[in-house]
């Protein structure tokens, strides 16, 4: 029995330390997801898509605090402390499952959201407004041009007003001779931005969901160990 208690305490203390490391990792992942979405917020109409990231950051903050509670409860062999630790692990596990489900839902909605917003933003391009800056940033960062492809610009007023040319943000990196004319296709990015932005956001969200799943598995082990240790300890 003593050996069982010692083993459970050792492993639980180790997992409490992992709590702190996991909290830091989750905080980074949540911030990374929000930053990625905010960089292209003009094209993402559904702002609720950052809910999983917000949940992750909230969980990270709680984990920092609970890591300390878990260590103290384990070292003191406190049933009350361990019970509280067990309850919090269950709450965090539920929050992570919720974040995972939200992530799965919004992952399937990304394409529809982009289709609704990108055409509207591109149509407002005039070379000076906020939509212009958003489009130029998108095209230069993702090395793309137009929503579906470069020919989309032919249906945008700016194209006709500027001698049938596309913005310089469509030019390939270091293409100093690029003027934006469609006769210079070898100097222009021709692939559309929608597919690239969708893939980037899908990858970011998939990465976050994978991290959440990994830490949720850790929580299951912590639940088992905390429950076992609580049964071993006698008042």
VENKA-V8861 format. One record per backbone hydrogen bond with DSSP energy under -0.5 kcal/mol. CO is the residue of the C=O (numbers start at 0). NH is the residue of the N-H. Records with the same first field share a line. If there is no record, write none. Layout:
BEGIN
CO->NH  NH
END
This chain:
BEGIN
0->4
1->5
2->6
3->7
4->8
5->9
6->10
7->11
8->12
9->13
10->14
11->15
12->16
13->17
14->18
15->19
16->20
17->21
18->22
19->23
20->24
21->25
22->26
23->27
24->28
25->29
26->30
27->31
28->32
29->33
30->34
31->35
32->36
33->37
34->38
35->39
36->39
37->40
39->42  43
40->43
42->44
44->46
45->48
46->49
47->50
49->53
50->54
51->55
52->56
53->57
54->58
55->59
56->60
57->61
58->62
59->63
60->64
61->65
62->66
63->67
64->67  68
65->69
66->70
67->71
68->72
69->73
70->74
71->75
72->76  77
73->76
76->78
77->81
78->82
79->83
80->84
81->85
82->86
83->87
84->88
85->89
86->90
87->91
88->92
89->93
90->94
91->95
92->96
93->97
94->98
95->99
96->100
97->101
98->102
99->103
100->104
101->105
102->106
103->107
104->107
105->108  109
108->112
109->113
110->114
111->115
112->116
113->117
114->118
116->120
117->121
118->122
119->123
120->123
121->124
128->132
129->133
130->134
131->135
132->136
133->137
134->138
135->139
136->140
137->141
138->142  143
145->192
146->193
147->191
148->151
149->152
150->153
151->154
152->155
155->158  159
156->160
157->161
158->161  163  164
159->162
163->181
166->169
167->170
169->188
171->174
173->175
174->177
179->165
180->183
181->184
183->186
184->187
186->171
189->149
190->144
191->195
192->196
193->197
194->198
195->199
196->200
197->201
198->202
199->203
200->204
201->205
202->206
203->207
204->208
205->209
206->210
207->211
208->212
209->213
210->214
211->215
212->216
213->217
214->218
215->219
216->220
217->221
218->222
219->223
220->224
221->225
222->226
223->227
224->228
225->229
226->230
227->231
228->232
END
